[in-house]
Amino acid sequence: MPKVILEVNERKIPLKDFMQEMLANIILGYLKSTKGVPDNIKNIKIDLNL
């Protein structure tokens, strides 16, 4: 199972295993259909500044 860490305003938000897997699958599904992303994804970092 992928390890997912969610931080909001520099505060770690605990995620149950189901939520970690769901979030990882959503992101992986998006990336695998995006041109230019390598087939062998080892790690992903997303930083949103709103």
N, CA, C and O atoms as a Tripos MOL2 file, in Angstrom:
@<TRIPOS>MOLECULE
protein
  200   199    50     0     0
PROTEIN
NO_CHARGES

@<TRIPOS>ATOM
      1 N           0.8440   -1.1870    0.0000 N.3       1 MET1
      2 CA          0.0000    0.0000    0.0000 C.3       1 MET1
      3 C           0.8830    1.2410    0.0000 C.2       1 MET1
      4 O           1.8870    1.2910    0.7100 O.2       1 MET1
      5 N           0.5130    2.2410   -0.7920 N.am      2 PRO2
      6 CA          1.2960    3.4840   -0.8140 C.3       2 PRO2
      7 C           1.2020    4.2270    0.5240 C.2       2 PRO2
      8 O           0.1930    4.1500    1.2250 O.2       2 PRO2
      9 N           2.2560    4.9310    0.8500 N.am      3 LYS3
     10 CA          2.2790    5.7750    2.0450 C.3       3 LYS3
     11 C           1.9060    7.1890    1.6120 C.2       3 LYS3
     12 O           2.6090    7.7930    0.8010 O.2       3 LYS3
     13 N           0.8110    7.7210    2.1430 N.am      4 VAL4
     14 CA          0.3350    9.0550    1.7870 C.3       4 VAL4
     15 C           0.3580    9.9130    3.0440 C.2       4 VAL4
     16 O          -0.1750    9.5210    4.0820 O.2       4 VAL4
     17 N           0.9720   11.0740    2.9460 N.am      5 ILE5
     18 CA          0.9980   12.0400    4.0510 C.3       5 ILE5
     19 C           0.2800   13.3000    3.5790 C.2       5 ILE5
     20 O           0.6390   13.8790    2.5540 O.2       5 ILE5
     21 N          -0.7200   13.7160    4.3170 N.am      6 LEU6
     22 CA         -1.4750   14.9180    3.9850 C.3       6 LEU6
     23 C          -1.2070   15.9690    5.0540 C.2       6 LEU6
     24 O          -1.3730   15.7140    6.2470 O.2       6 LEU6
     25 N          -0.7910   17.1540    4.6120 N.am      7 GLU7
     26 CA         -0.5890   18.2760    5.5200 C.3       7 GLU7
     27 C          -1.4220   19.4500    5.0420 C.2       7 GLU7
     28 O          -1.4350   19.7620    3.8510 O.2       7 GLU7
     29 N          -2.1170   20.1000    5.9600 N.am      8 VAL8
     30 CA         -2.8980   21.2900    5.6630 C.3       8 VAL8
     31 C          -2.4310   22.3700    6.6210 C.2       8 VAL8
     32 O          -2.4620   22.1880    7.8380 O.2       8 VAL8
     33 N          -1.9980   23.5020    6.0650 N.am      9 ASN9
     34 CA         -1.4440   24.5900    6.8700 C.3       9 ASN9
     35 C          -0.3510   24.0770    7.8060 C.2       9 ASN9
     36 O          -0.3100   24.4240    8.9860 O.2       9 ASN9
     37 N           0.5370   23.2390    7.2520 N.am     10 GLU10
     38 CA          1.6770   22.6610    7.9540 C.3      10 GLU10
     39 C           1.2770   21.7590    9.1200 C.2      10 GLU10
     40 O           2.0880   21.4990   10.0090 O.2      10 GLU10
     41 N           0.0380   21.2820    9.1220 N.am     11 ARG11
     42 CA         -0.4460   20.3690   10.1630 C.3      11 ARG11
     43 C          -0.7640   19.0290    9.5060 C.2      11 ARG11
     44 O          -1.5540   18.9710    8.5640 O.2      11 ARG11
     45 N          -0.1490   17.9470   10.0020 N.am     12 LYS12
     46 CA         -0.3960   16.6180    9.4510 C.3      12 LYS12
     47 C          -1.8160   16.1700    9.7780 C.2      12 LYS12
     48 O          -2.2760   16.2620   10.9160 O.2      12 LYS12
     49 N          -2.4920   15.6810    8.7420 N.am     13 ILE13
     50 CA         -3.8470   15.1770    8.8780 C.3      13 ILE13
     51 C          -3.7850   13.6500    8.8090 C.2      13 ILE13
     52 O          -3.3510   13.1020    7.7950 O.2      13 ILE13
     53 N          -4.2060   12.9600    9.8590 N.am     14 PRO14
     54 CA         -4.1440   11.4930    9.8300 C.3      14 PRO14
     55 C          -5.1510   10.9290    8.8330 C.2      14 PRO14
     56 O          -6.2980   11.3710    8.7720 O.2      14 PRO14
     57 N          -4.7020    9.9430    8.0510 N.am     15 LEU15
     58 CA         -5.5620    9.2900    7.0790 C.3      15 LEU15
     59 C          -5.6000    7.7940    7.3670 C.2      15 LEU15
     60 O          -4.5600    7.1720    7.5810 O.2      15 LEU15
     61 N          -6.7820    7.2250    7.3710 N.am     16 LYS16
     62 CA         -6.9170    5.7810    7.5080 C.3      16 LYS16
     63 C          -6.4060    5.1290    6.2240 C.2      16 LYS16
     64 O          -6.2910    5.7840    5.1880 O.2      16 LYS16
     65 N          -6.1050    3.8430    6.3030 N.am     17 ASP17
     66 CA         -5.5660    3.1210    5.1530 C.3      17 ASP17
     67 C          -6.4280    3.2820    3.9070 C.2      17 ASP17
     68 O          -5.9080    3.4830    2.8090 O.2      17 ASP17
     69 N          -7.7510    3.1930    4.0760 N.am     18 PHE18
     70 CA         -8.6610    3.3360    2.9390 C.3      18 PHE18
     71 C          -8.4980    4.6890    2.2570 C.2      18 PHE18
     72 O          -8.4540    4.7660    1.0300 O.2      18 PHE18
     73 N          -8.4080    5.7510    3.0450 N.am     19 MET19
     74 CA         -8.2780    7.0980    2.4820 C.3      19 MET19
     75 C          -6.9260    7.2830    1.8050 C.2      19 MET19
     76 O          -6.8410    7.9480    0.7720 O.2      19 MET19
     77 N          -5.8590    6.7030    2.3730 N.am     20 GLN20
     78 CA         -4.5420    6.7820    1.7390 C.3      20 GLN20
     79 C          -4.5630    6.1150    0.3740 C.2      20 GLN20
     80 O          -4.0590    6.6620   -0.6070 O.2      20 GLN20
     81 N          -5.1530    4.9290    0.3230 N.am     21 GLU21
     82 CA         -5.1970    4.1900   -0.9330 C.3      21 GLU21
     83 C          -6.0670    4.9020   -1.9670 C.2      21 GLU21
     84 O          -5.7120    4.9590   -3.1440 O.2      21 GLU21
     85 N          -7.1960    5.4400   -1.5330 N.am     22 MET22
     86 CA         -8.0900    6.1410   -2.4500 C.3      22 MET22
     87 C          -7.4020    7.3790   -3.0310 C.2      22 MET22
     88 O          -7.4560    7.6000   -4.2410 O.2      22 MET22
     89 N          -6.7650    8.1760   -2.1980 N.am     23 LEU23
     90 CA         -6.0850    9.3800   -2.6630 C.3      23 LEU23
     91 C          -4.9510    9.0270   -3.6210 C.2      23 LEU23
     92 O          -4.7820    9.6810   -4.6500 O.2      23 LEU23
     93 N          -4.1780    8.0020   -3.2900 N.am     24 ALA24
     94 CA         -3.0790    7.5680   -4.1580 C.3      24 ALA24
     95 C          -3.6040    7.1080   -5.5090 C.2      24 ALA24
     96 O          -3.0200    7.4390   -6.5410 O.2      24 ALA24
     97 N          -4.6930    6.3530   -5.5210 N.am     25 ASN25
     98 CA         -5.2400    5.8590   -6.7830 C.3      25 ASN25
     99 C          -5.7920    6.9760   -7.6580 C.2      25 ASN25
    100 O          -5.6700    6.9200   -8.8810 O.2      25 ASN25
    101 N          -6.3910    7.9780   -7.0530 N.am     26 ILE26
    102 CA         -6.8850    9.1290   -7.8210 C.3      26 ILE26
    103 C          -5.7160    9.8400   -8.5020 C.2      26 ILE26
    104 O          -5.7760   10.1440   -9.6930 O.2      26 ILE26
    105 N          -4.6620   10.0990   -7.7470 N.am     27 ILE27
    106 CA         -3.5020   10.8110   -8.2870 C.3      27 ILE27
    107 C          -2.7910    9.9680   -9.3450 C.2      27 ILE27
    108 O          -2.4210   10.4830  -10.4000 O.2      27 ILE27
    109 N          -2.5960    8.6700   -9.0710 N.am     28 LEU28
    110 CA         -1.9280    7.7990  -10.0430 C.3      28 LEU28
    111 C          -2.7320    7.6850  -11.3310 C.2      28 LEU28
    112 O          -2.1580    7.6930  -12.4200 O.2      28 LEU28
    113 N          -4.0480    7.5800  -11.2200 N.am     29 GLY29
    114 CA         -4.8960    7.5130  -12.4110 C.3      29 GLY29
    115 C          -4.7490    8.7530  -13.2660 C.2      29 GLY29
    116 O          -4.6830    8.6600  -14.4920 O.2      29 GLY29
    117 N          -4.6990    9.9080  -12.6380 N.am     30 TYR30
    118 CA         -4.5170   11.1640  -13.3660 C.3      30 TYR30
    119 C          -3.1480   11.1960  -14.0470 C.2      30 TYR30
    120 O          -3.0450   11.5390  -15.2250 O.2      30 TYR30
    121 N          -2.1020   10.8390  -13.3060 N.am     31 LEU31
    122 CA         -0.7490   10.9240  -13.8460 C.3      31 LEU31
    123 C          -0.4980    9.9310  -14.9720 C.2      31 LEU31
    124 O           0.1930   10.2510  -15.9400 O.2      31 LEU31
    125 N          -1.0510    8.7310  -14.8530 N.am     32 LYS32
    126 CA         -0.8270    7.7160  -15.8850 C.3      32 LYS32
    127 C          -1.4580    8.0970  -17.2130 C.2      32 LYS32
    128 O          -1.0590    7.5840  -18.2580 O.2      32 LYS32
    129 N          -2.4360    8.9890  -17.1860 N.am     33 SER33
    130 CA         -3.0540    9.4390  -18.4300 C.3      33 SER33
    131 C          -2.4670   10.7720  -18.9070 C.2      33 SER33
    132 O          -2.9300   11.3340  -19.8990 O.2      33 SER33
    133 N          -1.4620   11.2690  -18.2090 N.am     34 THR34
    134 CA         -0.8390   12.5440  -18.5590 C.3      34 THR34
    135 C           0.4270   12.3110  -19.3720 C.2      34 THR34
    136 O           1.3030   11.5400  -18.9800 O.2      34 THR34
    137 N           0.5040   12.9840  -20.5010 N.am     35 LYS35
    138 CA          1.6620   12.8530  -21.3910 C.3      35 LYS35
    139 C           2.9220   13.3760  -20.7030 C.2      35 LYS35
    140 O           2.9020   14.4250  -20.0590 O.2      35 LYS35
    141 N           4.0200   12.6270  -20.8500 N.am     36 GLY36
    142 CA          5.3050   13.0620  -20.3120 C.3      36 GLY36
    143 C           5.6450   12.4930  -18.9410 C.2      36 GLY36
    144 O           6.7720   12.6460  -18.4710 O.2      36 GLY36
    145 N           4.6850   11.8380  -18.2950 N.am     37 VAL37
    146 CA          4.9480   11.2390  -16.9880 C.3      37 VAL37
    147 C           5.5620    9.8570  -17.2190 C.2      37 VAL37
    148 O           5.0200    9.0770  -18.0020 O.2      37 VAL37
    149 N           6.6780    9.5350  -16.5610 N.am     38 PRO38
    150 CA          7.3110    8.2350  -16.7780 C.3      38 PRO38
    151 C           6.4120    7.0780  -16.3360 C.2      38 PRO38
    152 O           5.5720    7.2300  -15.4490 O.2      38 PRO38
    153 N           6.6060    5.9220  -16.9700 N.am     39 ASP39
    154 CA          5.8150    4.7340  -16.6270 C.3      39 ASP39
    155 C           6.1390    4.2200  -15.2330 C.2      39 ASP39
    156 O           5.2550    3.7300  -14.5310 O.2      39 ASP39
    157 N           7.3940    4.3280  -14.8280 N.am     40 ASN40
    158 CA          7.8350    3.8050  -13.5460 C.3      40 ASN40
    159 C           7.8390    4.9340  -12.5010 C.2      40 ASN40
    160 O           8.8680    5.5730  -12.2790 O.2      40 ASN40
    161 N           6.7030    5.1720  -11.8740 N.am     41 ILE41
    162 CA          6.5710    6.2290  -10.8680 C.3      41 ILE41
    163 C           6.9990    5.6660   -9.5180 C.2      41 ILE41
    164 O           6.4440    4.6720   -9.0520 O.2      41 ILE41
    165 N           7.9940    6.3070   -8.8860 N.am     42 LYS42
    166 CA          8.4910    5.8490   -7.5850 C.3      42 LYS42
    167 C           7.9550    6.7080   -6.4440 C.2      42 LYS42
    168 O           7.6290    6.1880   -5.3760 O.2      42 LYS42
    169 N           7.8620    8.0000   -6.6580 N.am     43 ASN43
    170 CA          7.2930    8.8740   -5.6410 C.3      43 ASN43
    171 C           6.7180   10.1080   -6.3170 C.2      43 ASN43
    172 O           7.0830   10.4440   -7.4440 O.2      43 ASN43
    173 N           5.8260   10.7650   -5.6210 N.am     44 ILE44
    174 CA          5.1280   11.9430   -6.1460 C.3      44 ILE44
    175 C           5.0840   12.9770   -5.0370 C.2      44 ILE44
    176 O           4.8100   12.6430   -3.8840 O.2      44 ILE44
    177 N           5.3500   14.2230   -5.3740 N.am     45 LYS45
    178 CA          5.2010   15.2990   -4.4150 C.3      45 LYS45
    179 C           4.2940   16.3510   -5.0450 C.2      45 LYS45
    180 O           4.5500   16.8190   -6.1550 O.2      45 LYS45
    181 N           3.2430   16.7140   -4.3370 N.am     46 ILE46
    182 CA          2.3150   17.7450   -4.7940 C.3      46 ILE46
    183 C           2.2520   18.8160   -3.7240 C.2      46 ILE46
    184 O           2.0280   18.5150   -2.5510 O.2      46 ILE46
    185 N           2.4440   20.0430   -4.1140 N.am     47 ASP47
    186 CA          2.4030   21.1660   -3.1760 C.3      47 ASP47
    187 C           1.4200   22.1880   -3.7270 C.2      47 ASP47
    188 O           1.6770   22.7920   -4.7690 O.2      47 ASP47
    189 N           0.3140   22.3880   -3.0540 N.am     48 LEU48
    190 CA         -0.7030   23.3590   -3.4900 C.3      48 LEU48
    191 C          -0.6180   24.5860   -2.5950 C.2      48 LEU48
    192 O          -0.7390   24.4750   -1.3750 O.2      48 LEU48
    193 N          -0.4160   25.7270   -3.1790 N.am     49 ASN49
    194 CA         -0.4370   26.9800   -2.4260 C.3      49 ASN49
    195 C          -1.6610   27.7610   -2.8640 C.2      49 ASN49
    196 O          -1.7230   28.2460   -3.9940 O.2      49 ASN49
    197 N          -2.6150   27.8810   -1.9890 N.am     50 LEU50
    198 CA         -3.8800   28.5440   -2.3220 C.3      50 LEU50
    199 C          -3.9280   29.9420   -1.7740 C.2      50 LEU50
    200 O          -4.9210   30.6440   -1.9610 O.2      50 LEU50
@<TRIPOS>BOND
     1     1     2 1
     2     2     3 1
     3     3     4 2
     4     3     5 am
     5     5     6 1
     6     6     7 1
     7     7     8 2
     8     7     9 am
     9     9    10 1
    10    10    11 1
    11    11    12 2
    12    11    13 am
    13    13    14 1
    14    14    15 1
    15    15    16 2
    16    15    17 am
    17    17    18 1
    18    18    19 1
    19    19    20 2
    20    19    21 am
    21    21    22 1
    22    22    23 1
    23    23    24 2
    24    23    25 am
    25    25    26 1
    26    26    27 1
    27    27    28 2
    28    27    29 am
    29    29    30 1
    30    30    31 1
    31    31    32 2
    32    31    33 am
    33    33    34 1
    34    34    35 1
    35    35    36 2
    36    35    37 am
    37    37    38 1
    38    38    39 1
    39    39    40 2
    40    39    41 am
    41    41    42 1
    42    42    43 1
    43    43    44 2
    44    43    45 am
    45    45    46 1
    46    46    47 1
    47    47    48 2
    48    47    49 am
    49    49    50 1
    50    50    51 1
    51    51    52 2
    52    51    53 am
    53    53    54 1
    54    54    55 1
    55    55    56 2
    56    55    57 am
    57    57    58 1
    58    58    59 1
    59    59    60 2
    60    59    61 am
    61    61    62 1
    62    62    63 1
    63    63    64 2
    64    63    65 am
    65    65    66 1
    66    66    67 1
    67    67    68 2
    68    67    69 am
    69    69    70 1
    70    70    71 1
    71    71    72 2
    72    71    73 am
    73    73    74 1
    74    74    75 1
    75    75    76 2
    76    75    77 am
    77    77    78 1
    78    78    79 1
    79    79    80 2
    80    79    81 am
    81    81    82 1
    82    82    83 1
    83    83    84 2
    84    83    85 am
    85    85    86 1
    86    86    87 1
    87    87    88 2
    88    87    89 am
    89    89    90 1
    90    90    91 1
    91    91    92 2
    92    91    93 am
    93    93    94 1
    94    94    95 1
    95    95    96 2
    96    95    97 am
    97    97    98 1
    98    98    99 1
    99    99   100 2
   100    99   101 am
   101   101   102 1
   102   102   103 1
   103   103   104 2
   104   103   105 am
   105   105   106 1
   106   106   107 1
   107   107   108 2
   108   107   109 am
   109   109   110 1
   110   110   111 1
   111   111   112 2
   112   111   113 am
   113   113   114 1
   114   114   115 1
   115   115   116 2
   116   115   117 am
   117   117   118 1
   118   118   119 1
   119   119   120 2
   120   119   121 am
   121   121   122 1
   122   122   123 1
   123   123   124 2
   124   123   125 am
   125   125   126 1
   126   126   127 1
   127   127   128 2
   128   127   129 am
   129   129   130 1
   130   130   131 1
   131   131   132 2
   132   131   133 am
   133   133   134 1
   134   134   135 1
   135   135   136 2
   136   135   137 am
   137   137   138 1
   138   138   139 1
   139   139   140 2
   140   139   141 am
   141   141   142 1
   142   142   143 1
   143   143   144 2
   144   143   145 am
   145   145   146 1
   146   146   147 1
   147   147   148 2
   148   147   149 am
   149   149   150 1
   150   150   151 1
   151   151   152 2
   152   151   153 am
   153   153   154 1
   154   154   155 1
   155   155   156 2
   156   155   157 am
   157   157   158 1
   158   158   159 1
   159   159   160 2
   160   159   161 am
   161   161   162 1
   162   162   163 1
   163   163   164 2
   164   163   165 am
   165   165   166 1
   166   166   167 1
   167   167   168 2
   168   167   169 am
   169   169   170 1
   170   170   171 1
   171   171   172 2
   172   171   173 am
   173   173   174 1
   174   174   175 1
   175   175   176 2
   176   175   177 am
   177   177   178 1
   178   178   179 1
   179   179   180 2
   180   179   181 am
   181   181   182 1
   182   182   183 1
   183   183   184 2
   184   183   185 am
   185   185   186 1
   186   186   187 1
   187   187   188 2
   188   187   189 am
   189   189   190 1
   190   190   191 1
   191   191   192 2
   192   191   193 am
   193   193   194 1
   194   194   195 1
   195   195   196 2
   196   195   197 am
   197   197   198 1
   198   198   199 1
   199   199   200 2
@<TRIPOS>SUBSTRUCTURE
     1 MET1         2 RESIDUE 1 A MET
     2 PRO2         6 RESIDUE 1 A PRO
     3 LYS3        10 RESIDUE 1 A LYS
     4 VAL4        14 RESIDUE 1 A VAL
     5 ILE5        18 RESIDUE 1 A ILE
     6 LEU6        22 RESIDUE 1 A LEU
     7 GLU7        26 RESIDUE 1 A GLU
     8 VAL8        30 RESIDUE 1 A VAL
     9 ASN9        34 RESIDUE 1 A ASN
    10 GLU10       38 RESIDUE 1 A GLU
    11 ARG11       42 RESIDUE 1 A ARG
    12 LYS12       46 RESIDUE 1 A LYS
    13 ILE13       50 RESIDUE 1 A ILE
    14 PRO14       54 RESIDUE 1 A PRO
    15 LEU15       58 RESIDUE 1 A LEU
    16 LYS16       62 RESIDUE 1 A LYS
    17 ASP17       66 RESIDUE 1 A ASP
    18 PHE18       70 RESIDUE 1 A PHE
    19 MET19       74 RESIDUE 1 A MET
    20 GLN20       78 RESIDUE 1 A GLN
    21 GLU21       82 RESIDUE 1 A GLU
    22 MET22       86 RESIDUE 1 A MET
    23 LEU23       90 RESIDUE 1 A LEU
    24 ALA24       94 RESIDUE 1 A ALA
    25 ASN25       98 RESIDUE 1 A ASN
    26 ILE26      102 RESIDUE 1 A ILE
    27 ILE27      106 RESIDUE 1 A ILE
    28 LEU28      110 RESIDUE 1 A LEU
    29 GLY29      114 RESIDUE 1 A GLY
    30 TYR30      118 RESIDUE 1 A TYR
    31 LEU31      122 RESIDUE 1 A LEU
    32 LYS32      126 RESIDUE 1 A LYS
    33 SER33      130 RESIDUE 1 A SER
    34 THR34      134 RESIDUE 1 A THR
    35 LYS35      138 RESIDUE 1 A LYS
    36 GLY36      142 RESIDUE 1 A GLY
    37 VAL37      146 RESIDUE 1 A VAL
    38 PRO38      150 RESIDUE 1 A PRO
    39 ASP39      154 RESIDUE 1 A ASP
    40 ASN40      158 RESIDUE 1 A ASN
    41 ILE41      162 RESIDUE 1 A ILE
    42 LYS42      166 RESIDUE 1 A LYS
    43 ASN43      170 RESIDUE 1 A ASN
    44 ILE44      174 RESIDUE 1 A ILE
    45 LYS45      178 RESIDUE 1 A LYS
    46 ILE46      182 RESIDUE 1 A ILE
    47 ASP47      186 RESIDUE 1 A ASP
    48 LEU48      190 RESIDUE 1 A LEU
    49 ASN49      194 RESIDUE 1 A ASN
    50 LEU50      198 RESIDUE 1 A LEU
